[in-house]
Amino acid sequence: SQGKKCGGEDQGVSFDQFILDYALGQGARFQEGEVANIQLADDQKPKVWFRPKGFDSEQVYEADLLAGAFGVNSALLNKFTFGYRPPMTWHTCQSEIRLGTDYIRDRFHDMIHIFPIYSNNIHYIAITPKGEYITVSAIGPYIKIRTLEAILQNSKISQFLPNPWETTCHCHPQIPTTPAKKPFTNHLVIMGDASYSRYLK
């Protein structure tokens, strides 16, 4: 994201954080770190090599069920040999623009807006209010930030934006365009973008 952290500290609680807080409230235990490897076997519980944050060594865990809630950019995708095939993807563009909570409330009414475009490889643009920012997601096969900014300036979307405005940060996430093949096996289910698209479903 061009060396800048996308979003502000005052955007409230994200949906992911909401789900995590709920799970913790139900008795789950959260431990931050990195999953280094996973070993699956039909006749025994899966094993997970986990490196806690701040430690050099890995711990090995056995699990009754593994739920892989990760995206299509995860290095874990290459560790599955049970027939899983990740989705095909598009190289999209996502940016954030700081407009202020009052402006966003008056112009966007705290609702997600969808704009069909069908030009410059863009199928549609989604604008999602998030506190003082809007997240602008351009969905299409391959989109550059300058293409997205040109569309925002020269299309019907411009009437929703003040003059001037400036992109705070941007990134180019891969998004799935097809479902994954066989995103499950004994003791394992893959969820999230590594399983199915939330943008094109």
Order of alpha helices (4+ residues) and beta strands (2+ residues): alpha-beta-beta-beta-beta-beta-beta-alpha-beta-beta-beta-alpha-beta-beta-beta-beta
